[in-house]
Amino acid sequence: MNKETVTFVTAKTNELLATPMVYAGLKETAQAWLAAVNTAKESDATKKYIADLKECITPIDGLIAFAESAHGAQILGTEGAKKMAAHAKKIKADGAKYCDCPACAAALAIVEKLQ
């Protein structure tokens, strides 16, 4: 992996790790990738990282479904869920395919850079 890619992915990984909505399993994979950079384990760690990132990026329709669900209202509160659903519908209308929260945005940027 070239230096520019490592620098970009490292920065985005640190952004990802700083967001409160990242799943514990993805945090572990991200930290393992950081530890594997410039080692013999880098290639395998990168493959696992990409796979885990792809699993965690929320498709826009999934975000809308969550925000409109009883579970979404329970977690976000009724008003928060309504706001999230409205936001998700707006960005979908504008062409978004995925959630635009900081975690999903960083994950998507990493996947796009590494593929």
C-alpha positions in Angstrom: 0.0 0.0 0.0 1.4 3.4 -0.9 2.2 6.1 1.6 -0.7 8.4 0.5 -3.2 5.6 0.9 -1.9 4.6 4.3 -2.1 8.3 5.4 -5.6 8.7 4.1 -6.9 5.4 5.6 -5.2 6.1 8.9 -6.8 9.5 9.2 -10.2 8.1 8.3 -9.7 5.2 10.7 -9.0 7.6 13.5 -12.1 9.6 12.6 -14.1 6.3 12.7 -12.7 5.3 16.1 -13.6 8.7 17.5 -17.3 8.4 16.7 -19.5 7.1 19.4 -21.7 5.0 17.1 -19.0 2.5 15.9 -19.6 -1.1 16.8 -17.2 -2.7 19.2 -16.2 -5.4 16.6 -15.4 -2.8 14.0 -13.3 -0.8 16.5 -11.3 -4.0 17.2 -10.8 -4.6 13.4 -9.8 -0.9 12.9 -7.3 -1.1 15.7 -5.9 -4.3 14.3 -5.5 -2.7 10.9 -3.6 0.2 12.4 -1.3 -2.2 14.2 -0.7 -4.2 11.1 0.3 -1.3 8.8 3.8 -1.8 7.4 4.0 -5.3 8.7 3.6 -8.8 7.1 0.1 -8.8 8.5 -1.1 -5.7 6.6 -2.6 -7.5 3.6 -4.7 -9.9 5.7 -5.7 -7.1 8.1 -6.8 -4.9 5.2 -9.0 -7.6 3.7 -10.7 -8.2 7.0 -11.0 -4.4 7.6 -12.7 -3.9 4.2 -15.1 -6.8 4.8 -16.1 -5.5 8.3 -16.5 -1.9 7.0 -18.8 -3.1 4.3 -21.0 -4.9 6.8 -21.3 -1.8 9.0 -22.1 0.8 6.4 -25.9 1.4 6.7 -27.8 1.5 3.4 -30.1 4.5 3.2 -33.3 2.4 3.1 -32.1 0.5 6.2 -31.6 3.9 8.0 -35.1 5.0 7.0 -36.6 1.7 8.2 -34.8 2.0 11.5 -35.8 5.6 12.0 -39.4 4.8 11.3 -39.5 1.7 13.5 -40.6 1.4 17.1 -37.1 0.4 18.0 -35.7 3.5 16.4 -38.2 5.7 18.4 -37.2 3.8 21.5 -33.5 4.6 21.0 -33.7 8.0 19.4 -36.9 9.3 21.1 -40.0 10.0 19.0 -38.8 13.4 17.8 -35.3 12.2 17.2 -36.6 9.3 15.1 -38.8 11.6 13.1 -35.9 14.0 12.4 -33.6 11.1 11.4 -36.3 9.7 9.1 -36.9 13.1 7.5 -33.1 13.6 7.0 -32.6 10.2 5.6 -35.5 10.6 3.1 -34.0 14.0 2.1 -30.5 12.7 1.4 -32.0 9.7 -0.4 -33.9 12.1 -2.6 -30.6 13.9 -3.2 -29.0 10.6 -4.4 -27.5 9.2 -1.2 -27.2 5.4 -1.1 -25.9 5.2 2.5 -26.3 6.8 5.9 -24.2 9.9 6.2 -23.4 9.7 10.0 -19.7 10.2 10.8 -19.1 6.5 11.2 -20.7 5.5 7.9 -19.1 8.4 6.1 -15.6 7.4 7.3 -16.2 3.7 6.6 -17.4 4.4 3.1 -14.4 6.7 2.4 -12.0 4.0 3.6 -13.7 1.3 1.5 -13.7 3.5 -1.6 -10.0 4.3 -1.1 -8.9 0.6 -0.6 -10.8 -0.9 -3.5 
